[in-house]
Amino acid sequence: MKDLTIIGGGPAATAVAVYAARKRLTGTLITQEWGGQSNVSEDVQNWIGTPHISGAELGKSFEVHVREYADDVIDIVVPKTVTAIEKTTEGFATVTADGARYESRAVFIGVGSSRRKLVAKGADEFEHKGLTYCASCDGPLFSGRDVIVVGGGNAGFETAAQLLAYTNSVTLFEFNEKFLADEITVEKLTKNEKFTALTNVEITEVVGDAFVTSVKYKNRATGEEHTMDTGGIFIEIGMIPNTQIVANLVELDAHNMIIVDPYTQRTSVEGIWAAGDCTNVRYHQNNIAAGDGVKAIEDMYGYLR
Ligand SMILES: Cc1cc2nc3c(=O)[nH]c(=O)nc-3n(C[C@H](O)[C@H](O)[C@H](O)COP(=O)(O)OP(=O)(O)OC[C@H]3O[C@@H](n4cnc5c(N)ncnc54)[C@H](O)[C@@H]3O)c2cc1C
C-alpha cells in the first residue's frame, strides 16, 4: 500500500510528484503523456523564470524534474490511461485501461481539460497557423492585426478585452442570439470603437494559405453567407474537463469541474485531492496548476504523516 497515486503529467501532477518524492512519500504517477495541454504550444512565454520555452521542452522538463527526485519512492507509469478510481477499505484503487490496479491511501487528480474545438471546415488545418485556443499564451503574437474572437461568454469577452490592448480591431462571433457574458462586461466592451460583436452567426470555413487569411460565416437567422478577412482567430467556446473517470466519485460542478476547497485543494471525498484545469478554480494557467498542486501536496503530507 503506497501513500499516494498521482494522475496526470501536466504542471499540476508533476509539481505534486516532485514535492512528494522530496518528502519521501511513496507513490505512483500515472499519465498518458508528459507536459499536458501546452505541449502543442510553439512558445510558452509566461512560465515564470523562463521567458521562452516550447511546449514540448516544457513537457520534457517536467519529466526530467520528476525523474531526478523519483528515486525509489515514486514509480512512474507512462503512457497509461486511468479509467476509474475505486474506494477500498484502506484507501483507493486506481484502475488503468489494461486492468492494472494501483493501491494507495490517497489520490491526487491532475487530469486537466481539453478545449472545446471549433467545428468548421479548415479549423483543424489552421490550428497553430493563425487559429488558436489560448489568447493569454499567443495573443501578443497578433499585435496590430484585425482579429476574430469566437464565443460570447465571459471568456470570449475577456479575451477580446485583452486583445484590444494591442490588436487593430476585434470582431466577436456569437452563435446564439444573445451573449452569455455578464451585461456589464458586454456594455464596457461595446463602447470601444475598435470592437464589433455579431450575434447569431456561425463560422462555416476557416480559409488561408500558410496562415489564416479569412473566415466564411453565415447569419443563422437569414442564412446569408459572408466572408471576413482576418489576421487571427481566437476560440473561446468552453472547456471539457477530463473528469469522466471520477464523475461518480467526487462532487463536480455544473461544468463537470471537480469542486475543491481552494484553501487545501481537497475534493468532496476524504483522501482525494485535485488541482489544475480539472478543478473549479477561476483561472487556468500552467503556473496556477503547479502552484495549486503544491498546495495540495503540502496538505496531503499533513494527512498522510
Ligand atoms: C494550446 C494551449 C496553449 C497554452 N499555453 C499556455 C501558456 O502559454 N501559458 C500558460 O500558463 N498556460 C497555457 N495554457 C493553459 C495550460 O496549458 C493549462 O492551464 C495547464 O496545462 C493545466 O495543467 P494541468 O496539470 O491542470 O492539466 P494538463 O496540462 O491538461 O495535464 C493533464 C495531464 O493529465 C493526463 N491525463 C488526462 N486524463 C488522463 C487519464 N485518464 N489517465 C492518465 N492521464 C491522464 C494528460 O496526459 C496530461 O498529462 C495553454 C493551453 C492550451 C490548450
The ligand as an SDF file (V2000), in Angstrom:
LIG
                    3D

 53 58  0  0  0  0  0  0  0  0999 V2000
   -2.8110   25.4530  -26.8630 C   0  0  0  0  0  0  0  0  0  0  0  0
   -2.6520   25.8570  -25.4340 C   0  0  0  0  0  0  0  0  0  0  0  0
   -1.6220   26.6840  -25.0850 C   0  0  0  0  0  0  0  0  0  0  0  0
   -1.4650   27.0720  -23.7570 C   0  0  0  0  0  0  0  0  0  0  0  0
   -0.4370   27.9090  -23.4580 N   0  0  0  0  0  0  0  0  0  0  0  0
   -0.2860   28.3240  -22.1810 C   0  0  0  0  0  0  0  0  0  0  0  0
    0.7530   29.2430  -21.8540 C   0  0  0  0  0  0  0  0  0  0  0  0
    1.4830   29.7270  -22.7160 O   0  0  0  0  0  0  0  0  0  0  0  0
    0.8730   29.5900  -20.5560 N   0  0  0  0  0  0  0  0  0  0  0  0
    0.0500   29.1010  -19.5670 C   0  0  0  0  0  0  0  0  0  0  0  0
    0.2510   29.4190  -18.3930 O   0  0  0  0  0  0  0  0  0  0  0  0
   -0.9550   28.2690  -19.8670 N   0  0  0  0  0  0  0  0  0  0  0  0
   -1.1460   27.8850  -21.1490 C   0  0  0  0  0  0  0  0  0  0  0  0
   -2.1760   27.0550  -21.4530 N   0  0  0  0  0  0  0  0  0  0  0  0
   -3.0100   26.5470  -20.3630 C   0  0  0  0  0  0  0  0  0  0  0  0
   -2.2240   25.4460  -19.6360 C   0  0  0  0  0  0  0  0  0  0  0  0
   -1.7380   24.5380  -20.5980 O   0  0  0  0  0  0  0  0  0  0  0  0
   -3.0960   24.7560  -18.6180 C   0  0  0  0  0  0  0  0  0  0  0  0
   -3.6020   25.6750  -17.6800 O   0  0  0  0  0  0  0  0  0  0  0  0
   -2.2780   23.6830  -17.8730 C   0  0  0  0  0  0  0  0  0  0  0  0
   -1.7270   22.7660  -18.7850 O   0  0  0  0  0  0  0  0  0  0  0  0
   -3.1310   22.9370  -16.8690 C   0  0  0  0  0  0  0  0  0  0  0  0
   -2.3280   21.9910  -16.2550 O   0  0  0  0  0  0  0  0  0  0  0  0
   -2.9160   20.6640  -15.5770 P   0  0  0  0  0  0  0  0  0  0  0  0
   -1.7470   19.9930  -14.9670 O   0  0  0  0  0  0  0  0  0  0  0  0
   -4.0700   21.0010  -14.7490 O   0  0  0  0  0  0  0  0  0  0  0  0
   -3.5170   19.7880  -16.7550 O   0  0  0  0  0  0  0  0  0  0  0  0
   -2.9900   19.3980  -18.2150 P   0  0  0  0  0  0  0  0  0  0  0  0
   -1.8440   20.2210  -18.6300 O   0  0  0  0  0  0  0  0  0  0  0  0
   -4.1930   19.3690  -19.0650 O   0  0  0  0  0  0  0  0  0  0  0  0
   -2.4290   17.9390  -17.9990 O   0  0  0  0  0  0  0  0  0  0  0  0
   -3.2800   16.8670  -17.7840 C   0  0  0  0  0  0  0  0  0  0  0  0
   -2.4390   15.6110  -17.7900 C   0  0  0  0  0  0  0  0  0  0  0  0
   -3.2390   14.5250  -17.3770 O   0  0  0  0  0  0  0  0  0  0  0  0
   -3.0730   13.4340  -18.2710 C   0  0  0  0  0  0  0  0  0  0  0  0
   -4.3370   12.7060  -18.2780 N   0  0  0  0  0  0  0  0  0  0  0  0
   -5.5770   13.1780  -18.5580 C   0  0  0  0  0  0  0  0  0  0  0  0
   -6.5030   12.2030  -18.4010 N   0  0  0  0  0  0  0  0  0  0  0  0
   -5.8130   11.0870  -18.0070 C   0  0  0  0  0  0  0  0  0  0  0  0
   -6.1870    9.7640  -17.6950 C   0  0  0  0  0  0  0  0  0  0  0  0
   -7.4650    9.3670  -17.7350 N   0  0  0  0  0  0  0  0  0  0  0  0
   -5.2260    8.8830  -17.3560 N   0  0  0  0  0  0  0  0  0  0  0  0
   -3.9240    9.2440  -17.2910 C   0  0  0  0  0  0  0  0  0  0  0  0
   -3.5000   10.5110  -17.5680 N   0  0  0  0  0  0  0  0  0  0  0  0
   -4.4330   11.4060  -17.9280 C   0  0  0  0  0  0  0  0  0  0  0  0
   -2.7240   14.0690  -19.5980 C   0  0  0  0  0  0  0  0  0  0  0  0
   -1.9910   13.1760  -20.4220 O   0  0  0  0  0  0  0  0  0  0  0  0
   -1.8640   15.2430  -19.1420 C   0  0  0  0  0  0  0  0  0  0  0  0
   -0.5360   14.8340  -18.9530 O   0  0  0  0  0  0  0  0  0  0  0  0
   -2.3660   26.6270  -22.7580 C   0  0  0  0  0  0  0  0  0  0  0  0
   -3.3990   25.7660  -23.1140 C   0  0  0  0  0  0  0  0  0  0  0  0
   -3.5460   25.3860  -24.4270 C   0  0  0  0  0  0  0  0  0  0  0  0
   -4.6720   24.4570  -24.7970 C   0  0  0  0  0  0  0  0  0  0  0  0
  1  2  1  0
  2  3  1  0
  2 52  2  0
  3  4  2  0
  4  5  1  0
  4 50  1  0
  5  6  2  0
  6  7  1  0
  6 13  1  0
  7  8  2  0
  7  9  1  0
  9 10  1  0
 10 11  2  0
 10 12  1  0
 12 13  2  0
 13 14  1  0
 14 15  1  0
 14 50  1  0
 15 16  1  0
 16 17  1  0
 16 18  1  0
 18 19  1  0
 18 20  1  0
 20 21  1  0
 20 22  1  0
 22 23  1  0
 23 24  1  0
 24 25  2  0
 24 26  1  0
 24 27  1  0
 27 28  1  0
 28 29  2  0
 28 30  1  0
 28 31  1  0
 31 32  1  0
 32 33  1  0
 33 34  1  0
 33 48  1  0
 34 35  1  0
 35 36  1  0
 35 46  1  0
 36 37  1  0
 36 45  1  0
 37 38  2  0
 38 39  1  0
 39 40  1  0
 39 45  2  0
 40 41  1  0
 40 42  2  0
 42 43  1  0
 43 44  2  0
 44 45  1  0
 46 47  1  0
 46 48  1  0
 48 49  1  0
 50 51  2  0
 51 52  1  0
 52 53  1  0
M  END
$$$$
